[in-house]
Amino acid sequence: METPAGIDPLKRARYDAAVQRYHDAVAIHRDRLESELRKAKDTIAELSRTHEKKRRSDGKTARSGQERDGASVANAGTARGHGNAGPGAAAGGPVRSILNRGG
């Protein structure tokens, strides 16, 4: 490739080398990003499949609001779902049986 008049061939060679390094670096980063995105998509898909299998084996869905292990599915992941008494909730054990007896 001939260099245009007025451009030093050495400067042009350095410029071309810098541009090539830039393009190589961009290609490497793009490959890494695409690889990480594929891994993330695969992980999400696997978690989704695992979650669906677990939901099917329970026979209950998160939207049904049915009881599972003594706690409402709607409260799963909340303070109430972890046994911590929320507002208006009766305490556990003998106190609960007395409070739930009614009058």
Secondary structure, 3 states (H helix, E strand, C coil): CCCCCCCCHHHHHHHHHHHHHHHHHHHHHHHHHHHHHHHHHHHHHHHHHHHHHHHHHHCCCCCCCCEECCEEHHHCCCCHHHCCCCCCCCCCCHHHHHHHHCC
